[in-house]
Amino acid sequence: MESSPGTSAYRHAVAQGHGRVFQAERDQHITEYHTHYHQDPHAALATAHPGPESVRVPLAPRLRSPVRDRRSLRRHLLDAAAGTSTTDSVHVVHGMPGCGKTAVAQSIFDEAVREHGVIGLWVNAAGASSLRAGMLSVALDRGAGQDEVDAAWARRRPPADLVWHYLDKSPGRWLLVLDNADDPALLEGGWLRTSSRGTTLVTTRHGRAPLWREADTHPLDVLDIPDAVEVLQDLAPGSHDRAALEALARELGCHPLALVLAGSFLGHQLLEPVSVDEYRRRLHDDPNTILDLGASPGERDVRRLISSTWQLSLDMLADQGNPEATTLIRLLSCFAADPLPVGLLTSDRLDVTALAQADPPLAGSRANHALHGLLEQSVVALLDVPGDPGREPVRCIQAHGLLLDSVSSRIPLDQRDHVLSAAATLLKQILAVRAGVYPDSQTVRLFVSHAIALVRRCAAGRSTSLAAALAVVRDLRTQTLDRGDYTTAHLLATAVCDTAADIGADSLTDRFELARALAGLGRFAEAAELHRSTLAHREEELGPTHPHVLDSAHALGLALYGLGAYAEDELHMGRAAEGRTEVLGSGHPDTIESVACLAEAIGEQERWAEAEALARPNLAVAEQSLGTEHPHTLISRITLAWVLSRRGPWSEAELLARSVIDGNEGNLGTDHPRTLAARDLLAGILLRQGRWNDAEEAARTVLAARERTLGPEHPHTLAIQARLARILTGAGLTTTAREISATALDAAARVLGPDHPIAQECRRAHREATAAPGPTPTDENEEQAQ
């Protein structure tokens, strides 16, 4: 390029140093000169200093997809930028890495410039040098002379004062974006000010800085599902199934950067197109690698890569004297993306782990400092999770699932077992059974997902901590089965079987417990199949009379009872009762339970005298051996009550049933399946006595609890619906009875099959309701009230 007169001398004066000089003639191209100083570099800065190529365009990759969601925020910020609102002149948009802060700023910048004639000014505030260079370039743009800027560079005058002097004198309204201001300390000393001439928009990961106190702050989170799907469709248009895209969006946690990377990858596979389902499979195997493949070729901005965007915050915290934050987030990455109670991270709990020997070390006394750092950088969020009824909310922290996956995959191999072992130790402490007392249900509810996630992390990394993690999950599985929380028990049992699949003693126990959970969920056919297999393996390994073999025979009988296969149930339950009597004795709780269940199998086959002959002496043995209120005594008592409810006397049956309800409520709670079974039986006894109001109250109580805990189509829920319909028919409320029985019959036939005993009971209830006289005035009044 030809140089104009005088420029060669200028270049000669500065072309001896290490900076960069840009020269352009008119509006032509820019030539870059690498310079090498022979003079004092500080003196040279007075006449030549590096700066950004532009402050009039966003110094960020152009948007690949329109900004989705954020509609109210964008409208609010655009009004502020255009000067049409009276909001504060400083706005701070903050949130986790990759949540779209820069994208929001870009969209506001572009629209304010294009539609409202606002002067757009963009400065990279990620570092001290880029901030200073950018702001002084803003001063030049707003009318400062080169000599004034040179003086500011040389510290002969305050640079921030110079910049704001010219911003305040600007003849046109401006929007100043300070992007990536993740270290607010860099803005201290006057770089951030208010002005009547324009609006300043700051994007930052640091949402808790004192510097933002006078600003209007706006937190950003992930997208909603519909907006997340639109982002994927923007970048990967075509015939992708929307349901598959929704599933992908959920797996990505609707994280904006991840959505952009995933959509870009799917949209650019020309030679060998990749389906959404295939992408999801690859995402499961290695999320970091597959997501980063969606970056533009030659992408160097670590903020645009999933594998490294989080690391920026951790590096910054380490530079600020908080290296412990790295070890803390590694610890958190062992758990699930669900809220994690902060009580797990108290100093006394952390100090019994080996994290003080980790690299970087994390002593309990430094945990609070480390957590504050993660919160300030929006790596984690603080939230209050509602407690159980009557209990205070639980303070928790939560991190995005992609962050946890990314951090987990980058834990150095020599640190991985230390961290996983610490996570297992922490869970074992907080979920331990003390003096035979289980942790409360709220604690279990909050930690179940984290225990499952830990097992899967340990299994994926083949960690030596897998055994400890499995022990925690197995303990939780036992607790939830005993509580009658079969949904949670099934999740835990499945997680264990998925990670400990080899046939062996422990594995057989895991399969046995999974089958128990399936039976509790009403999935009796699956439970029976799994129990048969487990019984065969146990018998082969342990012999026919081993207690574990008898456990399997008993459990198989229960599953067959649920299927209505009463004769086969009697066969296996009889084996369990006989074997347990021989091996354990007639007064052992397990023996008493098997004998009670055998009496029920016999009773279901209409052999009532034989059933009572088993049930009555079994209750006497239980009361003598275990006491009147022992849980297994109550099992034997409810069996006798059930037999008597079918053959009389009803008065004795009612007394026994009420006794069991009281005992189970005290031992197990009002919603435990055994409590509900006893109240269900009471409703049937009252039905037989024609005590319609009392029977309806009992039945509706059971129905509400079962719908809440088991679901509307669980076999036990359908059974109580049939009973309630019969009660209402007897009370003359036939319209309601017909509706309830019709719904129950449809579900029972579909879920259980038309020949299942519960389906037959629903059919009988519906037939009775249909054949009964039309609605009575009482029934009409009830319908009007509803």
N, C-alpha and C positions, 0 to 999 in steps of 0.2 A: 504494500500500500504506500502511495506517495505521502510524504509528510509535509505539512504546511510549514512555512517559515517560523523558526523559533522553537518548533517542537523537538528537533533533534538535540538542541542544547538541553532542553528540559529532560529528555530521556537519558542523555549522557550523565546528568546530575544524579539520577536515581537508579540507573540500570546496572549498578554494581552490587546490589543487595539481594536479600532473600525473599522479597515480597513479589507482588504481581502488579503490573501497571496495565491498564486497559486504555486503548486509544481508538477513537472512531472519528471519521470525518463525515460531517452532516449526519444523516440517518443510515449510513452504510453499515457494513459489518464491523465487528470488534476484533482487534488484533491483540493477542496476549503476549506480553514480554516478561520473561523470567529474569529477575535482576539479582545482582550480587554486589553487596555493599563493601566498599573499602573504608567508608567513613563510619562514624558513630551511628548505629542503627536507630537510636532514639532521635537523633537530629534528622535523619532521613525521613522518619515518620511525620515530621512537621510539614514536609512537602509532598509525600506520597504515602498513602495508606490504603490497604486493601479494603474493599467493601463488597456488598452483594451486587450481583449483576443487575438486579432491579429491586425496587421496593413497590413497584406498581402492579406486580403480578404475584399471585401466591407462590411462595417458594416450597411447593409440595407437589407430588405426582398428581396429575389431573384425575378428576373423578371418573371412574369407569362405569358407575351406575348413578342415576339420580339419587339424591339423599331421600331415603324413605323414612316415614314416621317423623318424629320431632316437629310436627306441624305447628303446634302452638308455640313451641320455643322459637322456631324459625321466624314466625310471624312477629313475636315479641322482639326478637333481636333486630329484625329488619326495620320495624317501626323506630327502634332506638337509633339505628344507624342513619335512617332517613330524617331524623329529627322530628318525627310526627308524634312522638310520645314524650311524656315527662319523666321517664324512668332515669335511673342513675346513668352517668356517662361512662362508667366502667362496669363491664360484664365479664364474669369468669365462668367458662364452661369447663367442667371437670368430670373425670370418670376414669374407669380402668383403661389400661392399654388396649388400643385397637377398637374402642367403642365408638369411634367416629367423630371425635371432637374437631379434628382438622377438617374433616369433610363438611361438617356443619358450618365451620368458619368460612370455608371456601364458597359454599353456596350463598351465604349471606353477603360475602365480599362481592361475588360476581353480580348478584341481583342488585345490590346497592349501587354499584358502579354503572351497571347497564340500564337499570330502570329509573333510578333516582338521581343520577348525575353526581353521586358522592365520589370524592377523591379516595381511592382505595390505597392503603399503605400496608405493606406486609413485612414483618420482621421475624426472623428466626430467633427465638429467645432461649434456645436449648443450651447455649454456652455464653460465657461472659464476653468472649471476643465477637461472636456473631451478633449478640445483642447490641454491643457498643457500636460495631460497624454499621449495623442496620439502622440504628436510631440516628446516628450522625448522617447517614445517607438520607433519612427522612428530613433532617434539618436542611440539607442541601435542596431537597425537592421542594420544601416549603419556603425557600427564599434565602437561606443563609449563604454567605459568601464562602469561597474556598479558604480564604485566610482565617475566617472564624472557625471553620471546621478543623483546619490544621492546628489552630491554637487549642481547640478542645482535645484533639488527639495528643498534643504535647502536654496536656494538663495545665496549660496556661490560663484556662478558664473552665468552669464546671461544664462537662459535656451535657448532663441531663438538663441543666438550666437553659443551655443554648437550644436544645431540641424543643423543649416545651415553650420557650419564648416564641419560636417561629410557628409551632402548632397553634398557639393561642392567637397569633396574628394572621393565620391562614385566611385568605379571602373566600375560599370555598369550604363547604362542610366536608369533613374527612371521616373515614373509618380506619382506625389503626388496629391491626391484628398482631398480637404478640403470641406467636405460635410455639407450642412445646415448652412452655414456661414451667417445667417440672421441678425446678429448683427456685422457689420464690425469693430466696435470699439474693439472687442475682438482680432482682428488680428493686431491691432496697436502695436507699440513697437518692431517691427522687425520680427513678425512671418511670414509675407508674403514678399518674396524676389524673385529676378530672379537668375537663375543659368544656366551656360552653360552645366551642367551635366544632366539636366532634365527639365520637364514641370510640372507646378502647375496648377491644374484645380479646380476652386472654384465654388460651386453651392450655390446660394443665392436667397432669395426673394428681397433683397435690390439691386436694379439696378442703384441707383443714388449716391453711396457713393464716396467721394473724393478719397478713397483708391484705387478705380478701375481706376483712371485717366490714369495710365501708362500701364494698362492691355488691353488685347484684349477682348472686351465684346461681348456677344452673347445673345440677347433676345430670349426667347422661348414663343410661344403662343399656341393656341389650334391646333388640327390636322385638315387637310383637310378631307372632307367627305369620299373619297375612303379609306384613311388610317384609319379613325375612324371605318369604317365598317370592315376593316381587323382585327382590334383589337377585335371587338365583335366576329368575326368569329373564331379567334384564340382560344378564351376562351369558346365559346359556339358553337362548330362545330355541324353540323347536317342539318336539313331541314328548318331552319329558312329562311323565305322569305327575299331576299335582300332589297326589297322596305321597308319592315317593319323595318329592321335593319337601313336603311338610316334614316327613320323617327325617330327611337330611338336616333341615333347619333345626329340628329339635335336638338331634345329635350334636350339632355345632353350638347348641345353647343360644342360637339366634345372635351370635357374636358378629358384629358388622364386618370386621376385618376377615374373619374366617369365612363368612358368606361370600365376600368379594373374591377371596382366593379360590374357594370351591367353585363358584360360578364361572370364574375366568378359566379354570382348568377344564371344566366340562364344556365350555363354549369354544375352546381352541383345539380340541382333538379332532383334526381333520382326517388324518390317515387311518387312525384306529379309534373311532368314537368310543367313549366309555359311558356306560349306563349309570344312572344314579345309584342303582343297587350295587353295582360293582365298585363304584366310588366309595359307598358306605362300607363295604367289606374292607377295602384298602385303608379307609380311615380308621377302622377298628384296629387294624394291625399296626399302623405307624402313623398317627395323626400329624406329627410335625412334618414328616417328609412329604406326604401327599398334599398337605395344605400349601407348603412352600413352593410346590411345583406350579401353583397358580400365579406366582409372582411374575412380573414382566421379565423377559430375558435380560440378564445382566443386572437385575435389581440389586442395589447395594444398600438401600435404606433399611436398617435393621428394624425400624418401626413398621415396616410393611411385611415382615416375615414372622409367622407365628412362632417359629423356633427361637426367636431372639428378642421379640418386642418386650417381653416381660423382664428380660435380663437387664435392660436399661435401668429400670427402677432399682433392682437389687444392686447393681454397680454403683448407682448414685448413693444409695444408703450406705454401702461399704465405704465410699469416699468420705461420707459425712460422719464416719466413726460408728456405724451401726452394722458391722458385718454379721452380727447374730441374726439379723432379719433373714439372711439367706438360709441358715439352718432351720429357722422357724418355718419358713414357707416350704422347705423340703419336708419337714415333719407334717405340715398340713396336707401336703400332696399325697400322703399315705392314706388319707381319708376321702370321703365322698364330697361332692360339690354341694351337699346339703348344709344347712346351718349347723355349726359345731359349737356346743356350749363352751364358753370361755373357762368354766370351772375345770375343764380338763387340763388347762395349761397353768395352773397355779404353781408357784415356785417349789412348794414342798413335793408336789407330784413330779415335776420335771427333774428335781434333784435326785430322785431314786433311779432315774434312767442314766444312760451312758452319754448323754448329749454334751456333758461338760468335756468329754474327750473327742467330740466331733471336730471337724474342720470346716468352717469356723466353730469354735466351741460355743455352746449355749448353756450358761448357768441359769438356774431358776431366778436368780436376782436380776438378770438382764432380760427376762422374757417380756416384761411389760414394756421396756424400751424398744425391744424388737417389734412387738405388736404395734406400737404406736407408729413406727416407721412404715410398716406395711399398710396401715390405715391411711397415713398421710399420702402415700403414693397410689392410693386406690387399688392396691393389689388385693386387698381384702376389704369387706364391708362389715360394719357393725349393725346388728339388728336385734330386735326383741321378738322372740317367738312366743306365741300364746301358750300359756301353761294349761294343764288339765283343769277342768271346772273347779273353781274355788281356789286356784293357785296362781301365784304371780307369774308374769312373763319371764322367760329365760333369756338372759343376755347371750348372744351367739355371734360368731364371726362366720363369714361365708366368702368363698372364692369361686371364680368361674371354673367350670369343668375343664375347659381347654387349657387354662393356666395351670391347673393341677396336673394334667396329663403332660404338659410341656416341661414343667419343673421336675416331675417324677422321672421322665425319660432322660433328663440331663444331670441327675445326681451321679457324682463320680462313683465308680464301682467300689472303691475302697471305703466309701461312706454309706453305701446303700443299706447294708445290714445293720449298721449303727442306728440309722434313722428308723428303719422298719421295726427293729427290736424295741426302740423307745416307744413307738406308736402302740405296739402290742402291750407293753408294760403299762402304759397310761390307761388303755381300755380295761385291762385286767384289774387295775386298782379301782376304777370307778364303777365297774360292773360286778365286783366280787360279791359272793353270797356270804354274809356275815352272820354267824350264830344261827344258821339255818333260815335266815330271812333274805328273801330276794330283794334286789333293788326295786324301787317303786316303778310303776308302769310308765310314768312320764320319762324317767331316766332311760328306760329300755327303749321307748319310742324314739327318743332323740338320738340314740347311739346305734341303733340297729343298722342303718345304712352305712355308717362309718366302719362298723365291724366287718360287714360284707365287703366293702371296698378294700379294707386292709388285707383280707384273705386273698382277694384277687390280685392286688399289687404284689404280695409275697409270692403267689403262685407264678405270676408272669415273670418275675425276676429270679425265680428258683431260689428264693431266700431261705436261709437257715431259720428265719423267724416264722416260717409257715406253720410249724407245729404250735407255736405259742398263739398265733392268730386263730388257728382252727380251734384251739381249746376255748378261746373267748366266744367264738361263734357257736360252738356246741353247747356251752353253758347257757347262752341266750336262747338257743333252740329249745332246750329243756324247760327253761323258765316260761317261754311263751306257750309251749304245749300245755304245761300245767295250768297256765292262766286261761286256757281256752282261746287264745288269740291265734287261730289257725292260719290266718293269712300271713302274719309275720313269721310264724313258725315255718311255713312253707317256703318263704323267701330265704330264710336262714338255712333250712335243710337243703334246698336246691344249691345254694352257694357252696356248701360243704361237699355235696356229692360231685359238683362240677370240678372241684379242685383236689379231691381225694378219691379218685375213681377206681383205684385198683381193688380187686377182691381181696379181702382180708378181714380180720376181726373188727377193726375200727370201721372199715368200709361197709361191712354188713350192718353194723349198728347205724351208720349214717343212712343207709337205704331203708332200714327198719323205721327210723324216725321220720324220714321223708314220707313213707307210706302212711304213718300215723297222721301226719299233717294233711295228706290228701284225703284221708277218711274224714278228718275234722271238717274239711271244706265240702264234704258231700260228694267227693269224686271217688265213689266206692269201687267202681270197676277198676280204675287205675290202682287204687290202694290194694285191692285183692290180688291183682296180678303181681305187684311188687312184693307183697307179703308172701305169696306162694314161692317166688324165686328165692327170697331171703330165707324162708323156712327150709327149702331144699338144700341151700348152701350151708346153713347152720347145722342141719342134721348130719350132713356128710362130714363136716369138720369136727363137730362136738359130740355127736351121739344123740339118741332119741330123747333122753331125759334131762339133758342139760337145761338149766334155767332159761338161757337165751332161746333155746329151741321151743320151750313151753311159752315164752313170751310171744314168739312168732305165731304159734298155734292160736293163742288167745286173740292176738291182733287180727289174724286172718278171719277168725270167727266174727269179730266185730264188723269187719268190712263186708262179710257175707250177709250179716244181719241187715246192714244198710241196703244191700241189694235185694233183700226179701228172700234170700236162699236159706230158709230157716233150717231145713234138714241138714244141709252141709255145714251150716253154722253149728248145729248141735254136735256134729261129728268132731269138728276141730275144738270147740269149746269143751266138749266132754273130755277130750284128750288133755287139754290144758288143766282142767279141774282135777282130773285123776292124777296127772303127773305132779302138779303142785302140791296136792295133798300128800303124796308119797314123799316128795323131796323136801318140801318146806313145812308141811304140817297143816292141819285143818284151820288153825287159828292165824295163819300168816295172812297179811292184807291181800297179797296177790291171789292166794287160794280163795279167800272170801269173795273177791271180785269175780273170779272165774266161775264159781258156783252160782253166784247171782246172775251172771250173764247166761249160764247154761239154763237156769230156770226160765229166763225170758225166751230163749230159743224154743224150749219145750212148750211154753205157754202160747207162743205164736202159732203152734200147730194144734191148738185147742185141747191140749192135755193138761187141763187146769189142776186137777187133783195132784198129778205128778209134779207139776210146777210148784204148787204150794208145799208139797212134801219136801222139796229141796229148799225153798225160800225161807220158810219159817224157822227150821233148825239152824240154817246158816246165819240168820239174824241173831239168834241166841248165842251162837259161838262167837260172832263178832262183838257183841256187847260184853261178853265175858272176857274175851281175849284183848280187845282193843279199847273198850269203853264206849259209852253211849253216844259220844259226839265225834268220834274218830271219822274222818272222811270215808273210809271203807265201810264203817258201820252204817253210815248214811246210804252208801250204795246198796248194801244188803236190805236196808229198810225200804228204800224206794221200790226195790224189786218186789218185795212182799206187798206193798201198797198197790203196785200195778196189777199183780195177780188178783188181789181182792177186789180191785175196781172192776174186774171182768166177771167175777163169780160171787162177790159179796163176802162179808157184809160191808156195805158202803161206808157206814159210820166209822168202822175201824180203818178202812182205807183212807178216809179223809184225815183222821187223826195222824196216821203215819205220814201222809203226804205233807201236811202242815209242819210236822216235826222236822222233816227233811228240808223244807224251804227255810225254816228258821236256822237250822244248822249250817246249811250251805251258804246262806247270806252272811252269816258270821265268819265262816272260814274262807269263802271264795269270792263273795260279792254278789250283788243283785243280778249282774248280767252274765255271770259264768254259765256255760252250757248246762252244767249239772243243776244249778239253781233254776234255770228256765225249764229244764226237763221236769223238775218236780212241780213247778207251777202249771205247766202244761197238763200234767197228770191231774192236778187238782181241778183244773177247768173241766176235764173229762168226767171226774167224779161228780162235780156239781151239775154237769149236764145230765147225767143219769138220774140225778135226784130232782130234775126240773127246776133248779134254782137259777133261773135264767140271768138275772142281773149280776149275781156274784160270779157266775160262770163267764159271762161276757167280759166283766172287768178283768178277771184273771187271764182270759185268752187274749184280750187286746194288749195287756201288759207284755205278754210273751211275744206277740206278733211284732210290736214296736221294737223290742230289744233285738229280736232275731233279724229283722230287716236292717237294723242299724249295724249289727255285728257280723252277721253271716251273709246278708244280701237277700234280695227279694225272691230269688229262685233256688235258694238252698233247700234241699229236701225237708229239713226241719221247719223252715219257714212255710213251705207249702202245706205241711202236715197241720200246723196250727191254723192256717187259713181254712182248711177243710173243717177243723173242729169249730172254729168261730162261725162258719156258715151254718153248721148244724145247730149251734146254740141260737143263732138269730132266727133260724127257721122255727125252732121250738118256741121262741118268744113271739112269733108272729111277724117278725120283720123280714118278710120274704123277699122283697125287692132287693134289699142290701145283701141278703143271703145269696140270691141268685147271681148278683154281680161278683161277689167275692169268690163263690164256688166256681163260676165260669172262668175267671182269671186263673185261679189255682189249677183247675183241670187242664187248661190249655198249656200252662207252663209245665205241669207234672208230666203230661203225655210227651211233650217235646224234650224235656230234660232227662226224665227217668224211663220213658217208654210207657205205652198204654197198659201194660200188664204189671207194672210195679205196684206193690201194695199201697204206696202213698197215692199213686195215680188212681187206683181203684177206690180209695177212701175219698178222694176228691170227686170222683164220678158219683159215688153214693151220696155225698153231700149235695151235689148239684141236682141229682135226681129228686132227692127229698125236697129241696127248695123249689124246684120246678113243679112238683106235684102238689105242693101245699096250696091252700086257698090264696086269693089275691091279697094285695097290700091292705093292711088294717089302717084305721085312722092314725094309730101310733106310728106306723111305718111311714105314712104320708107326711106326718109332722116331722119325723126324723129327716126325710128327704128334703123338705123345705128348709130345715135348719142347716143342712149341709150345703 
